[in-house]
């Protein structure tokens, strides 16, 4: 049975490279890691 380690990092970054660098700095980026980056647009206001 494989041991699974789960770690997460939440942050707001202004570029993809900065988000990846932060994940690497915190030891969360490796060949076995799944990195999910959600891109959002800020400063857009709309009524829901």
Secondary structure, DSSP 8 states (H G I E B T S, - for coil): -------------SSHHHHHHHHHHTT--STT----------S-----
